[in-house]
Amino acid sequence: MSAPNPAGRATRRSAPITDPRYLVPFILITSLFFLWAFGVNLNDILIPHLKKAFGLTDFQSSFIQVAFFGGYFVAAFPAGKVMERIGYKKGILAGLAICATGALLFIPASSIRVYEVFLFALFVMACGQSFLEVAANPYATILGPAESSERRLNFVQSFNATGAVVASLLGRSLILTGVAYSPSQIASMTAAQLQAYQSAEASTVKLPYMLIAGVFLLVAGLIYFTPMPDVVETRDHEEVPRHGGLGSVLSQGHLVKGVIAQFFYVGAQVGVASFVIRFAQHNVPGTS
C-alpha cells in the first residue's frame, strides 16, 4: 500500500477550477446543465396542465414522462457513438439543435391539440438533451487543470438544482395561469364551451416553449462562434483492444449494476415529483 500524499492533495485543492483561457467555454458548458434541468423539471408542470387541457386520467398523463425519458433511453447510446466520430463540440451543437426542434414542435401541437404530438415533441426534445448530457459531463472535466476536474464537475452539476427551481417558478407563472374547474363544472359545460376552454389551456404552452427554443438556439450560436477545445475520442490500439458494440459495454459488471441502480433512482425521483401533488390533492380535497 502506498503512503498518503499530502502534497498531492494540497495541489488538487489549490488548483484553480478552470484556466482563464477556458473561462467563456466553461460558462457556456455550465449553462447546458441549467438548460436540460429546466427542460426535465418543466414536465412536472406540464403533467397537470395537459391533464386538464385534454381531460386525461392520471395514467394517461404519466405518458408525458414515459415519452420524455424514452427519448433519453433511445438516444443516449447512439449519442455516445456520435461523440466518438464528430467530437464533443459538434455533438453539443447537434443536441441543442434537436432540443430546439422539439421545443418548436409544441407550436403545431398546441394548434391542432393532439396529445400524441405533444408526446412526440417531448420525445424529440429529450433526445437532444441526451446528447447534451453525454457530451457536457466529460467535456467539463477538460476545461481546466486535471487536478481540479472533480471540483469542476461538481460545480457545473450544481446548476441542475438551479434549473429545477427556476423551472418550477417560471412554469407556474407562464403555464399554470388558467382557471381550474372542478369535474362537476366541466361536466356542465356545453361542447363549445369545453372545446374553447381546452383550446385556451393547450395554447398557453406556445410562448414558453418558443422562448425555450430561442434560448437553445442562442446558446448554440454562442458555442459555435466561441473557440473551444474539441475532443475526438482516440484509442491506443496497443493497450486497449477495440471491441465496440453494446456487448462490450454490457460485459462490465459494475457498469451494469450502476445502470440498474440509476434506473430505479430516476424512476423514484420522477414518480415522486410527478405525482406527489395529486396524491396530496386526492387525500386532502381542495388542495391547490
C-alpha positions as CSV (number, residue, x, y, z in Angstrom):
1,M,0.0,0.0,0.0
2,S,1.3,3.4,-0.9
3,A,1.7,6.1,1.7
4,P,-0.7,9.1,1.7
5,N,0.5,12.0,-0.4
6,P,-0.4,15.3,1.4
7,A,1.4,17.3,-1.2
8,G,-0.7,15.8,-4.0
9,R,-3.9,16.6,-2.1
10,A,-2.8,20.2,-1.5
11,T,-2.1,20.6,-5.2
12,R,-5.6,19.4,-6.1
13,R,-7.1,21.8,-3.6
14,S,-5.0,24.8,-4.7
15,A,-5.6,24.2,-8.5
16,P,-8.0,26.8,-10.0
17,I,-11.4,25.5,-11.0
18,T,-10.6,26.5,-14.6
19,D,-8.0,28.3,-16.7
20,P,-8.6,31.9,-17.8
21,R,-8.4,30.8,-21.5
22,Y,-11.3,28.4,-20.8
23,L,-13.5,30.7,-18.8
24,V,-16.0,31.5,-21.6
25,P,-16.3,27.9,-22.8
26,F,-16.7,26.8,-19.2
27,I,-19.5,29.3,-18.6
28,L,-21.3,28.0,-21.8
29,I,-20.9,24.4,-20.8
30,T,-22.2,25.2,-17.4
31,S,-25.3,26.8,-19.0
32,L,-26.1,23.4,-20.5
33,F,-26.6,21.8,-17.1
34,F,-29.1,24.5,-16.3
35,L,-30.9,24.1,-19.6
36,W,-31.5,20.4,-19.5
37,A,-32.5,20.5,-15.8
38,F,-35.0,23.2,-16.8
39,G,-36.5,21.0,-19.5
40,V,-36.7,17.9,-17.3
41,N,-38.4,19.7,-14.4
42,L,-40.9,21.6,-16.6
43,N,-42.5,18.2,-17.2
44,D,-43.9,18.3,-13.7
45,I,-45.7,21.5,-14.7
46,L,-46.9,20.0,-18.0
47,I,-48.4,16.9,-16.5
48,P,-51.3,18.6,-14.6
49,H,-51.6,21.2,-17.3
50,L,-52.1,18.8,-20.2
51,K,-54.2,16.6,-18.0
52,K,-56.6,19.5,-17.6
53,A,-56.3,20.6,-21.3
54,F,-57.1,17.1,-22.7
55,G,-59.2,15.7,-19.9
56,L,-56.7,12.9,-19.2
57,T,-56.6,10.3,-16.5
58,D,-53.6,10.1,-14.2
59,F,-52.4,7.1,-16.1
60,Q,-52.7,8.9,-19.5
61,S,-50.9,12.0,-18.2
62,S,-48.0,9.8,-17.0
63,F,-47.1,9.2,-20.6
64,I,-45.5,12.7,-20.6
65,Q,-42.7,11.3,-18.5
66,V,-42.7,8.0,-20.5
67,A,-42.2,9.8,-23.7
68,F,-39.6,12.2,-22.3
69,F,-37.4,9.6,-20.7
70,G,-38.0,7.2,-23.6
71,G,-36.1,9.8,-25.6
72,Y,-33.2,9.5,-23.2
73,F,-33.3,5.7,-23.4
74,V,-33.3,5.7,-27.2
75,A,-30.7,8.4,-27.8
76,A,-28.1,8.0,-25.1
77,F,-26.1,5.2,-26.5
78,P,-26.2,6.5,-30.1
79,A,-25.2,9.9,-28.8
80,G,-22.0,8.4,-27.3
81,K,-21.1,6.8,-30.7
82,V,-21.7,10.1,-32.4
83,M,-19.4,11.9,-30.0
84,E,-16.7,9.4,-30.9
85,R,-17.0,10.3,-34.6
86,I,-17.6,14.1,-34.6
87,G,-16.2,15.3,-31.3
88,Y,-17.9,16.9,-28.3
89,K,-18.4,20.4,-29.7
90,K,-20.3,19.3,-32.8
91,G,-22.2,16.8,-30.6
92,I,-23.3,19.6,-28.3
93,L,-24.4,21.7,-31.3
94,A,-26.4,18.8,-32.6
95,G,-28.0,18.3,-29.3
96,L,-29.0,21.9,-29.0
97,A,-30.5,21.9,-32.5
98,I,-32.5,18.7,-31.7
99,C,-33.7,20.3,-28.4
100,A,-34.8,23.5,-30.2
101,T,-36.7,21.4,-32.8
102,G,-38.6,19.5,-30.0
103,A,-39.5,22.8,-28.3
104,L,-40.7,24.3,-31.6
105,L,-43.0,21.2,-32.2
106,F,-45.1,22.5,-29.3
107,I,-46.4,25.2,-31.6
108,P,-48.2,22.9,-34.0
109,A,-49.1,20.5,-31.2
110,S,-50.9,23.4,-29.5
111,S,-52.6,24.4,-32.7
112,I,-54.0,21.0,-33.6
113,R,-54.5,19.9,-30.0
114,V,-53.4,16.3,-30.4
115,Y,-51.9,14.8,-27.2
116,E,-49.7,12.4,-29.1
117,V,-48.0,15.3,-30.9
118,F,-47.1,16.8,-27.6
119,L,-45.6,13.5,-26.6
120,F,-43.6,13.3,-29.8
121,A,-42.3,16.9,-29.2
122,L,-41.2,15.9,-25.7
123,F,-39.5,12.7,-27.1
124,V,-37.5,14.8,-29.6
125,M,-36.5,17.3,-27.0
126,A,-35.3,14.6,-24.7
127,C,-33.2,13.0,-27.5
128,G,-31.4,16.4,-27.8
129,Q,-30.9,16.7,-24.1
130,S,-29.5,13.2,-24.1
131,F,-26.8,14.5,-26.5
132,L,-26.1,17.4,-24.1
133,E,-25.7,15.2,-21.1
134,V,-23.5,12.7,-22.8
135,A,-21.2,15.4,-24.0
136,A,-21.2,18.1,-21.3
137,N,-20.3,15.9,-18.3
138,P,-16.9,14.6,-19.7
139,Y,-16.3,17.9,-21.6
140,A,-16.5,19.9,-18.4
141,T,-13.6,17.9,-16.9
142,I,-11.1,19.0,-19.6
143,L,-11.8,22.7,-19.3
144,G,-9.1,23.4,-16.8
145,P,-6.4,21.7,-14.8
146,A,-6.7,18.0,-14.4
147,E,-6.2,18.4,-10.6
148,S,-9.5,20.2,-10.2
149,S,-11.6,18.1,-12.7
150,E,-13.7,16.6,-9.9
151,R,-14.5,20.0,-8.3
152,R,-15.2,21.4,-11.8
153,L,-17.7,18.7,-12.5
154,N,-19.4,19.1,-9.1
155,F,-19.7,22.8,-9.7
156,V,-21.3,22.6,-13.1
157,Q,-23.7,19.8,-11.9
158,S,-24.9,22.1,-9.1
159,F,-26.7,24.1,-11.8
160,N,-29.1,21.1,-12.3
161,A,-30.7,22.2,-9.0
162,T,-30.8,25.8,-10.1
163,G,-32.6,24.8,-13.3
164,A,-35.1,22.7,-11.3
165,V,-36.0,25.7,-9.1
166,V,-36.3,28.2,-11.9
167,A,-38.4,25.7,-14.0
168,S,-40.9,25.5,-11.2
169,L,-41.2,29.2,-10.7
170,L,-41.4,30.2,-14.4
171,G,-43.6,27.2,-15.3
172,R,-46.1,28.2,-12.6
173,S,-46.2,31.8,-13.9
174,L,-46.2,31.1,-17.7
175,I,-48.1,27.8,-18.0
176,L,-50.3,27.3,-14.9
177,T,-52.2,30.5,-15.5
178,G,-55.6,29.2,-16.4
179,V,-58.7,28.6,-14.3
180,A,-59.0,25.2,-12.8
181,Y,-62.6,24.0,-13.0
182,S,-64.0,21.1,-10.9
183,P,-65.1,17.9,-12.6
184,S,-68.8,18.9,-12.0
185,Q,-68.2,22.3,-13.6
186,I,-66.6,20.7,-16.6
187,A,-69.4,18.2,-16.9
188,S,-71.9,21.1,-17.0
189,M,-70.2,22.8,-19.9
190,T,-71.6,22.7,-23.4
191,A,-69.5,21.1,-26.1
192,A,-68.5,24.5,-27.5
193,Q,-67.5,25.8,-24.0
194,L,-65.5,22.7,-23.3
195,Q,-63.6,23.0,-26.6
196,A,-62.9,26.7,-26.1
197,Y,-61.6,26.0,-22.6
198,Q,-59.3,23.1,-23.6
199,S,-58.1,25.1,-26.6
200,A,-57.1,28.0,-24.4
201,E,-55.3,25.7,-22.0
202,A,-53.4,24.0,-24.7
203,S,-52.3,27.3,-26.3
204,T,-50.6,28.6,-23.1
205,V,-47.6,26.4,-23.7
206,K,-46.8,28.1,-27.1
207,L,-44.9,31.1,-25.7
208,P,-42.9,29.3,-23.0
209,Y,-41.6,26.7,-25.5
210,M,-40.9,29.3,-28.2
211,L,-38.7,31.1,-25.6
212,I,-37.0,27.8,-24.7
213,A,-36.3,27.1,-28.3
214,G,-34.9,30.6,-28.7
215,V,-32.6,30.0,-25.7
216,F,-31.3,26.7,-27.1
217,L,-30.5,28.4,-30.4
218,L,-28.9,31.3,-28.7
219,V,-26.6,29.1,-26.7
220,A,-25.8,27.0,-29.8
221,G,-24.8,30.2,-31.7
222,L,-22.5,31.3,-28.8
223,I,-20.9,27.9,-28.7
224,Y,-20.5,27.8,-32.5
225,F,-18.6,31.1,-32.6
226,T,-16.6,30.6,-29.4
227,P,-13.2,29.0,-29.8
228,M,-13.4,25.8,-27.7
229,P,-11.1,22.8,-27.4
230,D,-12.6,20.0,-29.4
231,V,-12.1,16.4,-28.3
232,V,-12.5,13.4,-30.5
233,E,-12.2,10.0,-28.9
234,T,-8.9,8.2,-29.8
235,R,-7.7,4.8,-28.7
236,D,-4.3,3.3,-28.1
237,H,-4.7,0.1,-30.1
238,E,-1.7,-1.5,-28.4
239,E,-3.1,-1.0,-24.9
240,V,-6.9,-1.0,-25.3
241,P,-8.4,-3.6,-27.7
242,R,-11.3,-2.2,-29.6
243,H,-14.3,-4.5,-29.0
244,G,-17.0,-2.0,-29.8
245,G,-20.8,-2.5,-29.7
246,L,-23.3,-2.9,-26.9
247,G,-22.0,-6.3,-25.9
248,S,-18.6,-4.9,-24.8
249,V,-20.4,-2.3,-22.6
250,L,-22.7,-4.9,-21.0
251,S,-19.7,-7.1,-20.2
252,Q,-18.7,-4.6,-17.5
253,G,-20.4,-5.9,-14.4
254,H,-20.1,-2.8,-12.2
255,L,-21.4,-0.6,-15.0
256,V,-24.5,-2.8,-15.4
257,K,-25.2,-2.7,-11.7
258,G,-24.8,1.1,-11.8
259,V,-27.3,1.4,-14.7
260,I,-29.8,-0.7,-12.7
261,A,-29.3,1.5,-9.6
262,Q,-29.7,4.6,-11.8
263,F,-32.9,3.2,-13.4
264,F,-34.6,2.7,-10.0
265,Y,-33.3,6.0,-8.7
266,V,-34.6,8.1,-11.6
267,G,-37.9,6.2,-11.6
268,A,-38.4,7.0,-7.9
269,Q,-37.4,10.6,-8.4
270,V,-39.6,11.2,-11.4
271,G,-42.5,9.3,-9.9
272,V,-42.5,11.3,-6.7
273,A,-42.0,14.7,-8.4
274,S,-44.8,14.0,-10.9
275,F,-47.4,12.5,-8.6
276,V,-46.9,13.8,-5.1
277,I,-49.1,16.9,-5.6
278,R,-52.0,14.9,-7.0
279,F,-51.5,12.4,-4.1
280,A,-52.0,15.2,-1.7
281,Q,-55.0,16.5,-3.6
282,H,-56.5,13.0,-3.5
283,N,-56.1,12.8,0.3
284,V,-56.9,16.4,1.1
285,P,-59.5,17.6,-1.4
286,G,-59.3,21.3,-2.2
287,T,-55.5,21.4,-2.1
288,S,-54.4,24.0,-4.7
